[in-house]
Amino acid sequence: MNVLITGASAGFGKALAERLVANGHRVIGCARRLDKLNALADTLGEAFLPVVMDVSDTASIPQIIADLPADFNQIDVLVNNAGLALGTEPAQKASLDDWMRMIDTNVKGLMALTHAVLPAMVARDSGYIINVGSIAGSWPYFGGNVYGATKAFVKQFSLNLRADLIGTQVRVTNLEPGNVAGTEFSNVRYHGDDEKAAQVYDGFKTMTGDDIGDILLWLIESPAHINVNRLEVMPVAQTYNGLTIAKQDS
């Protein structure tokens, strides 16, 4: 099958691309950084098609999909993996530019690519959309403000797609990972401060990009009559936090 992955140059997307090609599938690997895509293509061979795509440039997406070569133009699986978090400041101190960039990528880009790919899946009565959400879409935390809100959108959009697709064989899953090390996520969130990013993962065994790649592969290769609506995954060391109360001195 042909699988289109956004954010394919690193992290979850790269791990999934490697696994898919090893299992005999073809991958349309989309990302902004052509050098990293080409390096991956050198490793994976002709089954991997590198495509430069910035999902936040939503106007460019329909033409990119239309221009895919014949062997890759049927998209059997769409993995909306591209996304980012920026900043950890409370809302009153956060950067509005960071907020807008997260919305442009995590919400608008995901919507635009889904809109470009979904009609052909419905026409074939076959296909699978996997949205990479986050536990942040369900569980609030300090500094999560707009990032968590974008992932809450992704969760509800996924569920609403399922409702709209009743009577078709098109599947939709929202994958909701918790803490994952070994990707560029925290480096981006801390605007390139590698020391701060590394501290996020100190002192416990996290999940890795390879773990998420394995889970995504399992979803893609699961029986076509089964739909996993939501899949929330965390490292064993991570769990829910209690509600916080700000007490005042009497």
C-alpha positions as CSV (number, residue, x, y, z in Angstrom):
1,M,0.0,0.0,0.0
2,N,1.0,3.7,-0.4
3,V,1.4,5.6,2.9
4,L,1.8,9.4,3.0
5,I,3.5,10.6,6.1
6,T,4.0,14.2,7.1
7,G,6.9,15.1,9.3
8,A,8.7,12.1,7.7
9,S,12.3,13.5,8.0
10,A,12.7,12.7,11.8
11,G,11.1,11.2,14.9
12,F,7.9,9.2,14.6
13,G,7.6,9.8,10.8
14,K,11.1,8.6,10.0
15,A,10.7,5.5,12.3
16,L,7.4,4.6,10.6
17,A,8.8,5.1,7.1
18,E,11.7,2.7,7.8
19,R,9.3,0.1,9.1
20,L,6.8,0.4,6.3
21,V,9.4,0.0,3.6
22,A,10.9,-3.0,5.4
23,N,7.4,-4.5,5.3
24,G,7.0,-4.0,1.6
25,H,4.9,-0.8,1.5
26,R,5.6,2.4,-0.4
27,V,6.0,5.7,1.4
28,I,5.4,9.3,0.3
29,G,7.6,11.0,2.8
30,C,6.7,14.7,3.3
31,A,8.7,17.3,5.2
32,R,10.2,20.7,4.8
33,R,13.9,19.6,4.9
34,L,14.9,18.1,1.5
35,D,18.4,17.2,2.7
36,K,17.0,14.9,5.4
37,L,14.4,13.4,3.0
38,N,17.0,12.7,0.4
39,A,19.2,11.0,3.0
40,L,16.3,8.8,4.0
41,A,15.6,8.1,0.3
42,D,19.2,7.0,-0.1
43,T,18.7,4.5,2.6
44,L,15.2,3.2,1.8
45,G,15.4,3.2,-2.0
46,E,12.7,3.5,-4.7
47,A,9.9,2.6,-2.3
48,F,10.4,6.0,-0.6
49,L,9.3,9.1,-2.5
50,P,10.7,12.4,-0.9
51,V,8.3,15.3,-1.2
52,V,9.0,18.8,0.1
53,M,5.9,20.0,1.9
54,D,5.3,22.6,4.5
55,V,1.8,21.8,5.8
56,S,1.4,25.3,7.1
57,D,1.4,26.5,3.5
58,T,-2.1,25.1,3.0
59,A,-2.6,26.7,-0.5
60,S,0.3,24.5,-1.9
61,I,-1.1,21.2,-0.7
62,P,-3.7,20.3,-3.4
63,Q,-1.1,20.8,-6.2
64,I,1.5,18.7,-4.4
65,I,-1.0,15.9,-4.1
66,A,-2.1,16.3,-7.8
67,D,1.6,16.1,-8.9
68,L,2.4,12.8,-7.3
69,P,3.8,10.2,-9.8
70,A,1.6,7.4,-11.0
71,D,3.0,4.7,-8.7
72,F,2.3,6.9,-5.7
73,N,-0.8,8.9,-6.6
74,Q,-3.2,6.5,-4.8
75,I,-2.9,7.3,-1.1
76,D,-4.1,4.3,0.9
77,V,-3.1,5.7,4.3
78,L,-2.5,9.3,5.4
79,V,-0.5,9.8,8.6
80,N,-0.9,13.4,9.7
81,N,2.2,13.4,11.9
82,A,3.6,16.9,11.3
83,G,3.2,19.1,14.4
84,L,5.0,21.1,17.0
85,A,4.8,22.7,20.4
86,L,6.4,26.0,21.1
87,G,7.1,27.5,24.5
88,T,6.1,26.5,28.0
89,E,5.1,29.9,29.4
90,P,1.7,30.5,30.9
91,A,-0.8,32.0,28.6
92,Q,-0.4,35.6,29.9
93,K,3.3,35.5,29.0
94,A,3.2,33.3,25.8
95,S,4.2,34.5,22.4
96,L,1.3,35.1,20.0
97,D,3.5,34.2,17.1
98,D,4.2,30.8,18.7
99,W,0.4,30.3,19.2
100,M,-0.3,31.2,15.5
101,R,2.4,28.9,14.2
102,M,1.1,25.9,16.2
103,I,-2.4,26.5,14.9
104,D,-1.1,26.9,11.3
105,T,0.7,23.5,11.5
106,N,-1.2,21.4,14.0
107,V,-4.7,22.4,12.9
108,K,-4.8,24.1,9.5
109,G,-2.2,22.0,7.9
110,L,-3.8,18.8,9.1
111,M,-7.2,19.9,8.0
112,A,-6.0,21.0,4.5
113,L,-4.1,17.7,3.8
114,T,-7.1,15.6,5.0
115,H,-9.4,17.7,2.8
116,A,-7.1,17.0,-0.2
117,V,-6.8,13.3,0.3
118,L,-10.2,12.2,1.8
119,P,-12.5,12.4,-1.3
120,A,-10.5,9.9,-3.3
121,M,-10.6,7.5,-0.3
122,V,-14.3,7.8,-0.1
123,A,-14.7,7.3,-3.9
124,R,-12.7,4.1,-3.6
125,D,-14.5,3.1,-0.4
126,S,-11.1,2.3,1.1
127,G,-8.5,4.2,3.1
128,Y,-7.1,5.1,6.5
129,I,-6.4,8.4,8.2
130,I,-4.2,8.4,11.3
131,N,-3.9,11.7,13.1
132,V,-1.0,12.0,15.6
133,G,-2.5,13.8,18.5
134,S,-1.3,13.9,22.1
135,I,-2.4,13.3,25.6
136,A,-2.2,17.1,25.8
137,G,-5.5,17.1,23.9
138,S,-7.2,15.5,26.9
139,W,-5.2,16.4,30.0
140,P,-4.4,20.1,30.7
141,Y,-1.0,21.0,32.2
142,F,0.9,24.2,33.0
143,G,2.2,25.9,29.9
144,G,0.2,23.6,27.5
145,N,-2.3,26.3,26.6
146,V,-2.5,26.5,22.8
147,Y,-0.6,23.3,22.1
148,G,-3.1,21.3,24.1
149,A,-5.9,23.1,22.4
150,T,-4.6,22.2,19.0
151,K,-4.4,18.6,20.0
152,A,-7.9,18.7,21.5
153,F,-9.0,19.9,18.0
154,V,-7.3,17.0,16.4
155,K,-9.0,14.5,18.7
156,Q,-12.5,15.9,18.1
157,F,-11.8,16.3,14.4
158,S,-10.9,12.6,14.2
159,L,-14.0,11.6,16.0
160,N,-16.2,13.8,13.8
161,L,-14.5,12.3,10.7
162,R,-15.5,8.9,11.9
163,A,-19.1,10.1,12.3
164,D,-19.1,11.6,8.8
165,L,-17.7,8.4,7.2
166,I,-20.4,6.1,8.5
167,G,-21.3,3.6,5.7
168,T,-17.8,3.8,4.2
169,Q,-14.8,1.6,4.7
170,V,-12.5,4.5,5.5
171,R,-11.0,4.3,8.9
172,V,-9.8,7.1,11.2
173,T,-7.6,6.9,14.3
174,N,-6.3,9.5,16.7
175,L,-3.1,8.3,18.3
176,E,-2.4,10.2,21.5
177,P,1.2,9.7,22.8
178,G,2.6,10.9,26.1
179,N,6.2,11.5,26.9
180,V,8.5,10.5,24.0
181,A,12.3,11.0,24.0
182,G,14.7,10.8,21.0
183,T,12.8,13.2,18.7
184,E,13.1,16.9,18.0
185,F,9.9,17.7,19.8
186,S,11.3,19.3,23.0
187,N,14.3,20.9,21.1
188,V,11.7,22.8,19.0
189,R,9.6,23.6,22.0
190,Y,12.5,25.2,23.8
191,H,13.6,27.0,20.6
192,G,16.8,25.1,20.2
193,D,17.9,25.0,23.9
194,D,19.1,21.4,23.9
195,E,20.0,21.4,27.6
196,K,16.4,22.3,28.6
197,A,15.1,19.8,26.2
198,A,17.2,17.0,27.6
199,Q,16.0,17.7,31.2
200,V,12.4,16.8,30.1
201,Y,13.5,13.2,29.9
202,D,15.9,12.9,32.9
203,G,15.4,10.3,35.5
204,F,12.8,7.9,34.0
205,K,12.4,5.5,31.1
206,T,10.5,7.3,28.3
207,M,8.9,6.0,25.1
208,T,11.0,6.6,21.9
209,G,10.2,7.4,18.4
210,D,10.8,3.8,17.5
211,D,8.0,2.8,20.0
212,I,5.6,5.1,18.3
213,G,6.7,3.8,14.9
214,D,5.9,0.3,16.0
215,I,2.5,1.3,17.2
216,L,1.7,3.2,13.9
217,L,2.8,0.2,11.9
218,W,0.5,-2.0,13.9
219,L,-2.4,0.3,13.3
220,I,-1.7,0.4,9.6
221,E,-1.4,-3.4,9.2
222,S,-4.4,-4.1,11.5
223,P,-7.5,-5.8,9.8
224,A,-9.4,-3.4,7.6
225,H,-12.7,-4.2,9.4
226,I,-11.4,-2.9,12.7
227,N,-11.3,0.8,13.6
228,V,-9.3,2.0,16.6
229,N,-11.0,5.3,17.3
230,R,-8.5,6.6,19.9
231,L,-5.3,5.2,21.2
232,E,-3.7,6.9,24.2
233,V,-0.2,5.6,25.1
234,M,2.3,6.7,27.9
235,P,5.5,5.3,29.4
236,V,4.8,3.4,32.6
237,A,6.5,6.1,34.5
238,Q,4.0,8.7,33.4
239,T,0.4,9.0,34.7
240,Y,-2.3,11.6,35.5
241,N,-1.7,14.4,37.9
242,G,-4.1,15.5,40.6
243,L,-6.1,18.7,40.5
244,T,-4.1,21.7,41.8
245,I,-5.4,24.1,44.4
246,A,-3.9,27.5,45.1
247,K,-4.2,28.0,48.8
248,Q,-4.2,31.4,50.4
249,D,-2.6,32.3,53.7
250,S,-5.2,32.8,56.4
